[in-house]
Amino acid sequence: TVELFIHVKRLGWGIFLDSWILVDFMLLVFGVYDVYFGLRSIESASDWSYSTGHKLQLGSAMRAIRLIRPVSLVRHSSGLGQLWVLVSGIASTLRSLAWISLLLGAIMFMVASYLTLIVGQATDHLPTPSEVALALSTPGDAAAFDNVHIWPELSQFFGNIGRSMLTCLQLVTLDNWYVVSREVSLRDVNSA
């Protein structure tokens, strides 16, 4: 707060043309906003509402953005040229990572769509009525249940595209991949 007032006093209102100063000003406004609603919610706990809590979360997110401020200091100091090269390299790397993430998300969406159609919406995993009747008529015969294989978690893993995308992420990160792969390998995907 004091730093911004010193800048305005020293350089005038034209400093707001610099994007970093504008970001600092917005962070200052959101910080004051956050403190105001934080103190107001503490003194009147009975008036607490979802909207007040949401405003506090917005202020917390803006506080996290304050980590950008040291980047401005590095850029404007003359002795830290190599550090600025490093910071700008990280920024350009983040742009590349964003494009790669978008590409991987698109690929995962296509694979999840395919898996939802082939595995999640396929009806070949359901036993026919005659197989169920045979299995129920011979309760002691384990061989009667060989053809009856029901995976109850099928809709949990492949019920819709969102769940299939999470399952793909689970398979890529090798998190309980054997549970999913074993059940999918028991399916006859050629009949779908």
C-alpha positions in Angstrom: 0.0 0.0 0.0 2.7 2.4 1.0 4.8 1.4 -1.9 2.1 2.2 -4.4 1.5 5.7 -2.8 5.2 6.4 -3.0 5.2 5.5 -6.7 2.2 7.7 -7.4 3.8 10.6 -5.4 7.2 10.2 -7.1 6.2 9.4 -10.7 2.6 10.7 -11.0 -0.6 8.9 -12.2 1.1 7.9 -15.5 2.6 4.9 -13.7 -0.8 3.1 -14.1 0.1 2.6 -17.8 2.6 0.0 -16.7 0.9 -3.4 -16.5 2.8 -4.5 -13.4 1.8 -1.4 -11.5 -1.8 -2.0 -12.5 -1.6 -5.6 -11.3 -0.2 -4.3 -8.0 -3.1 -1.9 -7.7 -5.7 -4.6 -8.4 -4.0 -6.8 -5.8 -4.2 -3.9 -3.3 -7.9 -3.4 -4.0 -8.7 -7.1 -3.6 -6.5 -7.2 -0.4 -8.5 -4.4 1.1 -11.7 -6.0 0.0 -10.6 -9.3 1.5 -9.7 -7.7 4.8 -13.0 -5.8 5.0 -15.1 -8.9 4.4 -12.8 -11.0 6.7 -13.3 -8.6 9.6 -16.9 -8.2 8.9 -17.5 -11.9 8.9 -15.6 -12.4 12.2 -17.6 -9.7 14.0 -21.0 -11.0 12.8 -20.7 -14.7 12.7 -24.5 -15.1 12.7 -24.7 -13.3 9.4 -22.4 -15.7 7.7 -23.5 -16.8 4.3 -22.3 -18.7 1.3 -21.6 -15.4 -0.6 -19.5 -14.1 2.2 -17.4 -17.3 2.2 -17.1 -17.1 -1.6 -15.8 -13.6 -1.3 -13.2 -14.7 1.2 -12.1 -17.4 -1.2 -11.7 -14.9 -3.9 -9.5 -12.8 -1.6 -7.4 -15.8 -0.8 -6.9 -16.5 -4.4 -5.8 -12.9 -5.0 -3.3 -13.2 -2.2 -1.8 -16.1 -4.0 -1.4 -14.0 -7.1 0.8 -11.6 -5.0 3.6 -14.1 -5.7 3.8 -12.5 -9.1 5.1 -9.2 -7.5 8.7 -10.4 -7.1 8.8 -11.0 -10.8 8.3 -7.3 -11.3 11.1 -6.5 -8.9 13.5 -8.9 -10.7 12.6 -7.4 -14.1 13.2 -3.8 -13.0 16.5 -4.4 -11.1 19.6 -3.9 -13.1 21.9 -6.5 -11.3 19.6 -9.4 -11.7 19.6 -9.8 -15.5 20.4 -13.5 -15.5 17.6 -14.1 -13.0 15.2 -12.3 -15.3 16.3 -14.6 -18.2 15.5 -17.6 -16.0 12.1 -16.2 -15.0 11.2 -15.4 -18.6 12.3 -18.9 -19.6 10.0 -20.4 -17.0 7.1 -18.3 -18.3 7.6 -19.4 -21.9 7.9 -23.0 -20.7 4.5 -22.7 -18.9 3.0 -21.5 -22.2 4.3 -24.7 -23.9 3.0 -26.8 -21.1 -0.4 -25.3 -21.4 -0.5 -26.3 -25.1 0.7 -29.8 -24.3 -1.9 -30.2 -21.6 -4.6 -29.1 -24.1 -3.4 -31.7 -26.6 -3.2 -34.4 -24.0 -6.7 -33.5 -22.8 -8.1 -33.8 -26.4 -6.4 -37.2 -26.8 -7.8 -38.3 -23.5 -11.2 -37.1 -24.5 -11.1 -39.2 -27.7 -9.9 -42.3 -25.9 -12.5 -41.8 -23.2 -15.3 -41.5 -25.8 -14.2 -44.7 -27.4 -14.0 -46.6 -24.1 -17.4 -45.3 -23.0 -18.9 -46.6 -26.2 -17.1 -49.9 -26.4 -16.8 -50.8 -22.7 -19.2 -48.7 -20.8 -22.3 -48.9 -23.1 -21.7 -52.4 -24.3 -24.4 -54.9 -23.2 -22.2 -58.0 -23.7 -21.1 -57.9 -20.1 -24.7 -58.7 -19.0 -25.6 -62.4 -18.7 -28.5 -63.6 -20.8 -31.7 -64.7 -18.9 -30.9 -68.3 -19.6 -27.5 -68.0 -18.1 -28.9 -66.4 -15.0 -31.6 -69.1 -14.7 -29.0 -71.9 -15.1 -26.8 -70.3 -12.4 -29.7 -69.8 -10.0 -31.1 -73.3 -10.5 -27.8 -75.0 -9.5 -26.5 -73.1 -6.5 -23.8 -75.6 -5.6 -22.4 -75.8 -9.1 -19.6 -73.3 -9.5 -19.2 -74.2 -13.2 -22.7 -72.6 -13.8 -21.3 -69.2 -12.8 -18.3 -69.4 -15.3 -20.3 -67.6 -18.1 -22.0 -65.2 -15.7 -19.5 -62.3 -15.1 -20.9 -59.0 -13.9 -18.6 -56.1 -13.0 -20.7 -53.9 -10.7 -18.2 -51.0 -10.9 -18.5 -50.8 -14.7 -20.6 -47.6 -14.6 -18.3 -46.2 -12.0 -15.3 -46.5 -14.3 -16.9 -46.1 -17.8 -20.5 -44.8 -17.2 -20.0 -41.6 -19.0 -17.2 -39.7 -20.8 -16.1 -37.8 -17.6 -15.7 -41.1 -15.7 -13.9 -42.7 -18.6 -11.5 -39.7 -18.7 -10.7 -40.2 -15.0 -10.2 -43.9 -15.6 -7.8 -43.1 -18.4 -5.9 -40.8 -16.1 -5.9 -43.6 -13.5 -4.5 -46.0 -16.1 -1.8 -43.6 -17.3 -0.6 -42.8 -13.7 -0.7 -46.6 -12.9 -3.1 -46.0 -10.0 -4.9 -49.4 -9.5 -4.5 -50.0 -13.2 -4.7 -53.8 -12.7 -8.3 -53.7 -11.4 -9.5 -51.8 -14.5 -7.3 -53.7 -17.0 -8.3 -57.1 -15.6 -12.0 -56.4 -15.9 -11.7 -54.8 -19.3 -9.7 -57.8 -20.6 -12.6 -60.1 -19.7 -14.9 -58.2 -22.0 -15.4 -59.2 -25.6 -14.9 -55.8 -27.2 -15.1 -57.3 -30.8 -18.8 -58.0 -30.4 -19.7 -54.3 -29.6 
